[in-house]
């Protein structure tokens, strides 16, 4: 896992801005190591088993089936999964897929009404969103692992997903925020973003759900080789161009252009560049953009079009 790239992006821009079941079954509990179990016990929901709504499990299995049919996702066909709720009041779940004792991907699913669920984002690879393994390594590196602390998952949208670590030890800060994907410590405090520009209240950043339902299927996809966004810094210091329509982005990728999409979450105090390496389009019309962040991550194009800047 490369946890340094977010920090490098901040440094470059510093002068400018600073679960377990067969895929066709019901989720079961997975044995975990003592270290991971100790971290898991810091989560409030770990004290009470997550009660699976049958319709949620059905929706998760359908989403897995559709994604597993795509090239590169074959390991999902026999994967097992766990689910955990995402923060208070979000009506969302992180679905972690495992195979052979290894994490292989994730999905985020939200309720959109009674027994109605939408796919918010998903990813492929050994460093999924809200991985306890990634979190454990970060807590060790930050010398928080032996502290008296509690954890909470906070998920507003794919660009605002963090672990909130509330430490009671006087030797460490009261609250630390850790990126839920990379494990990078973020420059946030208990109010929001670090002084001098506090971020808006978290609830004000919630994005609408996608329209991807369990009955939808993937109708088109493109996969390109990954590349290093730091190999060509044409996106640094540039005025963001107008957001392209999806058809224009498809043309850029078909021409072999190395497209970078930059985002500035948390009050624009951090710039995060993503290499764009493909897309998947669902039958409901929703497009997910494939970006690299340690491994493959599929983020709704509508969100990146609204909150990001594309640089061909």
C-alpha positions in Angstrom: 0.0 0.0 0.0 1.3 3.4 -0.9 0.2 5.8 1.8 2.6 8.6 0.8 0.9 9.9 -2.3 -1.8 11.9 -0.5 0.9 13.5 1.5 3.0 14.2 -1.6 -0.1 15.8 -3.2 -0.5 18.1 -0.2 3.2 18.9 -0.3 3.1 19.8 -4.0 0.1 22.0 -3.6 1.2 23.3 -0.2 1.8 26.8 -1.3 -1.6 26.9 -2.9 -3.8 25.2 -0.3 -1.7 23.9 2.2 -18.1 -9.4 6.6 -18.5 -13.2 5.7 -20.7 -15.4 3.5 -20.7 -17.2 0.1 -21.7 -14.6 -2.4 -25.1 -16.3 -2.6 -25.7 -16.6 1.1 -26.1 -14.7 4.4 -23.3 -12.8 6.0 -21.5 -14.7 8.8 -18.8 -13.6 11.2 -15.2 -14.1 10.1 -12.4 -15.1 12.5 -9.9 -12.3 12.9 -6.5 -11.9 14.4 -6.2 -10.8 18.0 -4.7 -7.4 16.9 -7.6 -6.7 14.5 -10.1 -7.9 17.0 -8.7 -5.5 19.6 -9.2 -2.6 17.1 -12.7 -3.9 16.2 -13.8 -3.7 19.8 -13.2 0.1 19.6 -16.1 0.4 17.3 -19.5 1.0 18.9 -21.4 -1.4 16.6 -18.9 -4.2 17.4 -20.6 -4.6 20.8 -23.9 -5.5 19.1 -24.1 -7.9 16.2 -25.2 -6.3 12.9 -28.7 -7.6 12.2 -28.9 -8.3 8.5 -32.2 -7.3 6.8 -32.9 -10.1 4.3 -33.5 -7.6 1.5 -30.1 -6.0 2.2 -28.4 -9.3 1.8 -30.3 -10.0 -1.4 -29.3 -6.6 -2.8 -25.6 -7.1 -1.8 -25.6 -10.6 -3.5 -27.1 -9.1 -6.7 -24.6 -6.3 -6.9 -21.8 -8.8 -6.3 -23.1 -11.0 -9.1 -23.2 -8.2 -11.6 -19.7 -6.9 -10.8 -18.2 -10.4 -10.7 -19.2 -10.9 -14.3 -16.7 -8.2 -15.4 -13.1 -8.9 -16.4 -10.8 -8.7 -13.4 -13.5 -9.3 -10.8 -13.6 -13.1 -11.2 -12.5 -13.6 -7.6 -15.8 -12.0 -6.4 -17.7 -15.1 -7.7 -16.8 -17.2 -4.7 -16.0 -14.5 -2.3 -17.4 -14.1 1.2 -18.4 -10.8 2.7 -19.1 -8.9 5.9 -21.2 -5.7 6.4 -20.9 -2.9 8.9 -23.0 0.3 9.2 -21.4 3.6 8.2 -21.7 6.2 10.9 -24.8 7.4 12.6 -27.8 8.3 10.5 -26.3 7.5 7.1 -28.4 4.3 6.4 -25.3 3.0 4.6 -23.1 -0.1 4.9 -19.6 -1.0 4.0 -19.4 -4.4 2.4 -16.0 -6.0 2.6 -15.3 -9.0 0.3 -12.7 -11.7 1.2 -11.3 -14.8 -0.5 -8.7 -17.2 0.8 -8.4 -15.1 4.0 -7.5 -12.0 2.0 -9.5 -8.8 1.4 -10.2 -8.5 -2.3 -12.7 -5.6 -2.6 -15.5 -3.6 -1.2 -18.9 -2.0 -2.0 -20.8 0.8 -0.3 -24.6 0.4 -0.3 -27.2 2.8 1.0 -30.9 2.5 1.8 -33.1 4.6 -0.4 -36.4 3.7 1.1 -38.0 0.6 2.6 -36.2 -2.5 1.2 -34.7 -0.3 -1.5 -30.9 -0.1 -1.9 -28.5 1.8 -4.1 -24.8 1.1 -4.9 -22.8 4.1 -4.0 -19.2 3.0 -4.9 -17.1 -0.1 -5.1 -13.5 -1.2 -5.5 -11.2 -4.1 -6.3 -8.0 -5.0 -4.6 -6.3 -5.8 -1.3 -6.8 -2.3 0.2 -10.5 -1.7 0.4 -12.3 1.2 2.0 -12.6 1.0 5.8 -10.2 -2.0 6.0 -9.4 -2.8 9.6 -6.0 -4.1 8.5 -5.1 -0.7 6.9 -6.4 1.1 10.0 -4.4 -1.1 12.3 -1.2 -0.3 10.5 -2.0 3.4 10.6 -2.7 3.3 14.3 0.7 1.6 14.9 2.5 4.2 12.7 0.8 7.1 14.5 1.6 5.5 17.9 -2.1 5.4 18.8 -2.5 1.7 19.0 -1.7 1.5 22.7 -3.8 4.6 23.6 -7.3 4.7 25.1 -9.4 5.4 22.1 -12.7 4.8 20.3 -13.4 4.5 16.6 -16.2 5.5 14.3 -16.7 5.3 10.5 -17.8 8.6 8.9 -19.0 8.4 5.3 -20.5 11.3 3.5 -19.7 10.3 -0.1 -16.7 8.7 -1.8 -14.6 11.9 -1.4 -15.4 12.2 2.4 -14.8 8.8 4.0 -12.7 8.8 7.2 -12.0 7.0 10.4 -12.7 9.2 13.4 -10.3 8.2 16.2 -11.2 9.7 19.6 -8.3 9.4 21.9 -8.7 9.9 25.6 -4.9 9.8 26.4 -3.7 13.3 27.2 -0.4 12.6 25.4 -2.2 12.5 21.9 -4.7 14.8 20.2 -8.3 14.4 21.2 -9.6 13.5 17.8 -7.6 12.2 14.8 -9.0 11.6 11.3 -7.6 8.9 9.1 -8.4 8.5 5.4 -10.6 5.4 5.1 -8.9 4.2 1.9 -5.2 5.0 2.3 -4.8 5.1 6.0 -3.3 8.6 5.7 -3.8 11.0 8.7 -5.8 14.0 7.5 -5.3 17.6 8.7 -8.7 17.8 10.4 -9.6 18.6 14.0 -12.7 18.1 16.1 -14.5 21.0 14.5 -13.7 20.1 10.9 -10.8 21.1 8.9 -7.7 22.4 10.6 -7.3 26.1 11.4 -7.6 28.6 9.9 -10.4 27.5 7.5 -12.9 25.2 9.3 -14.9 22.9 7.0 -18.7 23.1 6.8 -20.7 20.8 9.1 -20.4 17.2 8.0 -24.1 16.8 7.4 -24.0 19.6 4.9 -21.7 17.6 2.6 -24.0 14.6 2.1 -24.5 13.8 -1.6 -27.5 12.2 -3.2 -27.6 8.5 -3.8 -26.8 7.0 -7.2 -29.6 5.4 -9.2 -27.9 2.0 -9.4 -30.3 -0.7 -8.2 -29.8 -4.4 -7.7 -31.8 -5.1 -10.9 -29.4 -3.1 -13.0 -26.5 -4.6 -14.9 -23.2 -3.3 -16.3 -23.6 -2.5 -20.0 -20.3 -1.0 -20.9 -16.8 -0.9 -19.5 -13.3 0.2 -20.3 -10.1 -0.6 -18.5 -6.7 1.1 -19.2 -3.3 0.6 -17.7 -2.5 2.5 -14.5 -0.1 5.4 -14.5 1.6 7.8 -12.1 -0.1 11.1 -11.8 3.2 12.6 -10.6 5.0 11.7 -13.8 3.3 14.6 -15.6 2.2 17.5 -13.4 0.2 19.4 -15.9 -2.7 19.5 -13.4 -0.6 21.4 -10.7 -1.4 25.1 -10.5 -3.8 25.0 -13.4 -7.2 26.7 -13.5 -9.7 23.8 -13.5 -11.3 23.4 -16.9 -15.0 23.1 -17.4 -16.3 19.6 -16.3 -16.6 17.4 -19.4 -19.7 15.4 -20.2 -19.2 11.7 -19.9 -19.0 11.2 -23.7 -16.1 13.6 -23.9 -14.3 11.7 -21.2 -14.8 8.5 -23.1 -13.3 10.1 -26.2 -10.2 11.2 -24.2 -9.7 7.7 -22.9 -10.3 6.1 -26.3 -7.6 8.4 -27.7 -5.2 7.1 -25.1 -4.9 10.3 -23.1 -3.8 10.1 -19.5 -6.6 11.8 -17.8 -6.2 13.1 -14.2 -9.1 14.1 -12.0 -8.3 16.2 -9.0 -10.6 16.7 -6.0 -10.3 19.2 -3.1 -12.3 17.7 -0.2 -12.6 19.0 3.4 -12.9 22.7 2.7 -10.3 22.7 -0.2 -7.4 22.2 2.2 -6.3 19.0 0.5 -5.8 18.2 -3.1 -6.1 14.6 -4.1 -5.3 13.6 -7.8 -6.6 10.4 -9.2 -5.4 8.7 -12.4 -8.5 7.8 -14.5 -8.0 4.3 -15.9 -11.5 3.4 -17.2 -15.2 3.3 -16.4 -18.2 1.0 -16.0 -21.7 2.1 -17.1 -24.8 0.5 -15.5 -28.1 -0.1 -17.2 -29.8 2.7 -15.2 -27.4 5.2 -17.0 -25.0 5.7 -14.0 -21.3 5.7 -14.9 -18.6 4.9 -12.4 -15.1 6.1 -13.1 -12.3 3.7 -12.4 -9.5 5.5 -10.6 -6.3 4.3 -8.8 -5.9 4.9 -5.1 -3.6 2.1 -3.9 -5.8 -0.2 -6.1 -9.0 0.1 -8.2 -11.8 2.3 -7.0 -15.0 3.0 -8.9 -16.5 6.5 -8.0 -19.7 7.9 -9.6 -18.9 10.2 -12.5 -21.7 12.5 -11.4 -19.9 13.2 -8.1 -16.5 13.7 -9.8 -18.1 15.9 -12.5 -19.6 18.1 -9.8 -16.7 18.2 -7.3 -13.6 17.4 -9.3 -11.6 18.8 -12.2 -10.5 16.6 -15.2 -7.2 17.3 -16.9 -6.5 15.4 -20.2 
